[in-house]
Amino acid sequence: MTGPEQGRRQSFVTSVGDLLASWNLPHATGRVYGLLLVTEEPVSLDTIGADLGLSKGAVSTAVRQLDSWGLARVMPQPGSRRLLVEATGGLETLLEASHARARTLIAALRDGERLLGPGPARERLEDVISLFAGYVDVGSELLRRRTENTRPSIG
């Protein structure tokens, strides 16, 4: 990779780190995700750490977070303690993970409805539930349409 290409790659990785940091994920997690997105083959935790100048602990934490969000896949290597990591799908994976979390939040908020009688607190809680339910509905529709548009045609 040439100097300018490496610079653009580093800029991209930093930008993804900044973006995910704005979503309250550690900057290191975003940088790891950015690196994984532009890496052709699965990479080891050591390689990630060396490429990004991160400690083993920071890389391990970042990979666990990305895995929990469905943004990375961790692949143990048979007969070794070594793990390889790669970025996963993309928008679909992120939205599905976000929807799962939103559904869990909605269920918890609905439990709160049982605590309240009529009044401003109940109205506020119902408004928040409606907002998250709308988010899940719109996202689910987006995913459905995307799946329909990417299905191979038969015939």
N, C-alpha and C positions, 0 to 999 in steps of 0.2 A: 504494500500500500504506500503510495507516495505521500509526501509531506502535506500537500493540500487536501488530499483525500482523508488522511488521518485527522487533520484539523477539522474538516467538516463532520467526520464521524464523532469526534470528541464534542463538538458543538451540539450535535444531535443528542448525544447521551446526556449532556448537561441540561439541555432543554427539557428532555423527558423527566429528568430528576427534578427540575424546577416545577414542572407541571404537577407531578404526583405529590410533591411537597405541598402544593397549594390545596391538595385533597387530604392533607394531614397524614400523609405517609412520609417516612423519613426520606431525605434527599438521596441517601445511599440506595434505598430500595428503588427509587425512580431511575437512578443511574444504572443500576444492574438491569432493570427492565429495558432501558434504552439500548444497552449493550447487547442483550439477548435478542432484541428485535432485529439488529443489523448483523448478527452473527449467523453464518450459514449452517454450521454444525453444532450439536450440543457441546457445551464446554464444562470443564471442571471448576469447582469452587476456587481452586488455587489460581487458575487462569483468570477468572473473573477478578479476584483480588489483585493480581499482578497488573492486569489491564487498567483497573480503576484506582489503584493505590489504596485499597481498602483492606482492613484487617480481616482475618478469617471469621471472627465473631460478627463483624458487620455484614460480611457476605452471607454467612449462614442465616442471620436474622432476616436479611433482605429476601433471600430465596424462600425461606419459610413463609414470609408475608405474601410474596408473589404467588406461591403455590396455593395458599389459603384463598386468594382472590381468583384463582383459576387462570392466572396470567403466565404461569410457568409450570413446566412439568419436570419433576426430579426423577432421574433414572439411576437406580443403584446398579453397580457393575458387579456381575457374578464373581465371587471369589475375592472381592476387594472391598475396602471401606470407601473407595472413591465413588463419588456421585457425579453424574453429568446432568446439566440443566439446559433446557431450551425454552424459548418463549412459546406460548400456545396461541391458538387461533386468532384472537383479536377482539373486535367489538362484541361479537356474540358471547364470548367467554366472559368478558368484563360485564356486559349487561346481565347475563344470567346470574353471575355471582352477586351483582348489586341487587337484582330482583329478589334473590333468596334472602339477602339481609333485610331488604325492605319488607318482605312478607313476614319475617320474624318480628320486625318492629311493629308492623300493623297488628299482628296477633297480640303483642304485649300492650299496645295502646287500646285495643278493644277490651282487654281485661280491665283497663282503667275506666272504661265507660261504665262498668258495673258499679263503680264506687260513687258515681255522680248522679244526682237528680237533675232536673231542668235548671238551666242557668248558664252564666257566661263561661264557666270552666268546662262544662260539657260541650258547649258550642265550639269552644276553642279546640278541644280534643277531637271532636268530630271533623273540624276543618283540617287539622293535621292529618288525620286518618284519610280523609278524602284526597288530600294532596299526594300522599304516598301511594294510595291505591291508584290514582290517576297516572302517576309516574310508572307504576308497574304495568298498567293496562296499555299505555302508549308504547312503552318499551317492548312489551310482548307483541304488539301489533307490528312494530318495526321489525322485530326478529322474524315473525311469521312471513311478512312480505319479502324480506331478504332471502329467507329459505326458499320461498316459491320462485324467486327470480334467479336463484343460483342452481336450482335443480336441473339436471340434464333433461333435455326434451326427449321424449320417446317417439320413435317413428322414423 
